[in-house]
Each structure stands twice: as C-alpha cells, then as structure tokens.
Amino acid sequence: MSNDKREDMLRKVRKLFAMGNDGRGNENETNAALRMASKIMAEYDISEAEVDLAALDQGRMEFGEVEFSDMNGREYKELPGWLGTLAVGVAKFTDTYARRGRKPGTIMQTLKFQGEKNDVIFAKWLYGVLVDEIQAAQRKSGLTAYGPAMAFRAGAAGSLWRRLDTLAQERAAARSTAAASGSRALVVVDRKQAEMATRFGEVKYQRGRGSRVNHDAHAVGAEAGRRINIPAGRPVGNETRGRLS
C-alpha cells in the first residue's frame, strides 16, 4: 500500500470523526460516521494516536471545558468530598483536569473537566455513570441514614479513585513501552498535556482526609467500589456528543 493511499485514508478518518462529533447530524448519521472511521482504521492499521497527532499538527484539535453543578437534581454550597475524590480519579483516567468552581451569581459549587474535547465529554459521561453506580450500590446496601450513607459513598469513591489511578499509570507505562517501538501515542499525550497546561494552568490535587466515623459503612462502600465496573471507553452515539463552554 502506498503512503499516498494511507494518507488519503487518514484524512478521510479525520473527516469522519469530525462529522461524528460536530453535534449537527442526527444519531444515525453520527453512528454511521464513527463506525466507518473505525472500519477504515482497522483496515489500514491507523491508530487513534495518528489521527490525534494529525489534528494537533493542523491546529484542529479543540480544547475547552464542561462545568456542571446538578447532581441528580441537587446542588451543593459545598460539594461532598466523595464527589471530588471521584472527579480526580476520572480526570486521571481520561487525561483531563478536574477543578471546582462556583455557579455564576450563586454560592453553589460546581465541578468542571478541562482538556481536549472528546476527553472532556468522555470524562463527564464516565463521572455521571460512576456517581449513579455508587448511589445505587449504597441504596442496595440498606445504609440510608445520612452518616452511614455518606461514609459508604466516601469508601466507594476512594476505591474507584485508586482503581482509576492504577489504570492511568498502567496506560502511561504501556505508552512508554510502545514509544520505544515507534508508536506516537506518547507524543500525542505529551502535546495535549502541554496544551492543557498553557490554556488552563497546571492543576495540583490535594489528598483529602479520611472519614473518622462510620468505619463499618466506609468499609462496605470500599468493597462495593472495588466491584463497580469501569467502562474502558466512550459509547458510540449521542452520549458522547456535546459542546464545550
């Protein structure tokens, strides 16, 4: 296969991904574009890193943030610690930044994910999935009084944070190993991280203090957090589409 042919296919994949993520097509068109892109990538052995690197080189990779404060219909003046813990784990796993903020004109606290568009949209989706899983597991446990419920959620979020952090470290190690054999995945990640630091300022996370009460509920939650499924990637379709602020 000639380099020209492969380059043509790489350009086609970039266009298909753009169609699948611009938010203007209907769901069937979006899914068809993403499936076609995946098919071409498999046929011509094109990696996601090559697609991302091409977008970076052309200045076409979009960066931004999503900010939200509505947690299942509830807002907080001060977000519970378990929500922040989970957000940090998700950010590490998705190569994004997680930060707290304030809803404009109010004292209500918000969360935001910052980074490359698709990573940010995935981060918010994954965060919502894991919040729902933690709350469902907590209700199933029968620990419904406020103190035990919050201790359960803190334990589950802590376990998920550790699992997400471990997965992120394993992926980073795999990228370093792949780089030695010519893969450009690590180059893409490094360049995205540099762009994020320039646009948003580097973020440093502080470790929160563990709960001193409801040790039993915390332990039950931690065990539940070790069992909750962590989706490995984005779903295909409208769930990943969205606009950056």
Residue, then its C-alpha position, 0 to 999 in steps of 0.5 A: m500500500s502506498n503512503d499516498k493511499r494511507e494518507d488519503m485514508l487518514r484524512k478521510v478518518r479525520k473527516l469522519f470523526a469530525m462529522g461524528n462529533d460536530g453535534r449537527g447530524n442526527e444519531n444515525e448519521t453520527n453512528a454511521a460516521l464513527r463506525m466507518a472511521s473505525k472500519i477504515m482504521a482497522e483496515y489500514d492499521i491507523s491508530e487513534a494516536e495518528v489521527d490525534l497527532a494529525a489534528l494537533d499538527q493542523g491546529r484542529m484539535e479543540f480544547g475547552e471545558v464542561e462545568f456542571s453543578d446538578m447532581n441528580g437534581r441537587e446542588y451543593k454550597e459545598l460539594p461532598g468530598w466523595l464527589g471530588t475524590l471521584a472527579v480526580g480519579v476520572a480526570k486521571f483516567t481520561d487525561t483531563y483536569a478536574r477543578r471546582g468552581r462556583k455557579p455564576g451569581t450563586i454560592m453553589q459549587t460546581l465541578k468542571f473537566q478541562g482538556e481536549k474535547n472528546d476527553v472532556i465529554f468522555a470524562k463527564w459521561l464516565y463521572g455521571v455513570l460512576v456517581d449513579e453506580i455508587q448511589a445505587a450500590q449504597r441504596k442496595s446496601g440498606l445504609t440510608a441514614y445520612g452518616p452511614a450513607m455518606a461514609f459508604r459513598a466516601g469508601a466507594a469513591g476512594s476505591l474507584w479513585r485508586r482503581l482509576d489511578t492504577l489504570a492511568q499509570e498502567r496506560a502511561a507505562a504501556r505508552s512508554t513501552a510502545a514509544a520505544s517501538g515507534s508508536r506516537a501515542l506518547v507524543v500525542v499525550d505529551r502535546k495535549q498535556a502541554e496544551m492543557a497546561t498553557r490554556f488552563g494552568e497546571v492543576k495540583y490535587q490535594r489528598g483529602r482526609g479520611s472519614r473518622v466515623n462510620h468505619d463499618a459503612h466506609a468499609v462496605g462502600a470500599e468493597a462495593g467500589r472495588r466491584i463497580n465496573i469501569p467502562a474502558g471507553r466512550p459509547v458510540g452515539n449521542e452520549t458522547r456528543g456535546r459542546l464545550s463552554 
